[in-house]
Amino acid sequence: MSLLDVRGLRVSYDNADAVKDLSFTLQAGETLALVGESGCGKSTTALALMGLLPDNARLGGQVLFEGRDLLAMPPANGANCRAVHRA
C-alpha cells in the first residue's frame, strides 16, 4: 500500500482551474518536490492535500493517505497532521 496516493486532483475557483488532473504516488521514505513557475498550482496542491483550501475552492479527485480518502474525512480527523512551509 502507498503512503500517499493522489488520483486526478482538481482544484478550481470560479470556473478557472488551479490544478487539473494531478496524480502521483509516494511510498514510505520517498520525497517529492513540487517545482514550477509562479501560479502553476504548487501552493494550491499543498493546501488541498492538507485540507486548507478556502471555502470558494471546488475540489475533486482522491487523496488517499494509507488507504484512507482524506477528501472524504471530516476536518477534525486531520487535527494531528502537520506541515512545514519553507520559503
Secondary structure as UniProt FT lines:
FT   STRAND          4..13
FT   TURN            14..15
FT   STRAND          16..26
FT   TURN            28..29
FT   TURN            38..39
FT   HELIX           42..50
FT   TURN            55..56
FT   STRAND          57..65
FT   TURN            66..67
FT   STRAND          68..69
FT   HELIX           70..72
FT   HELIX           75..78
FT   TURN            79..80
//
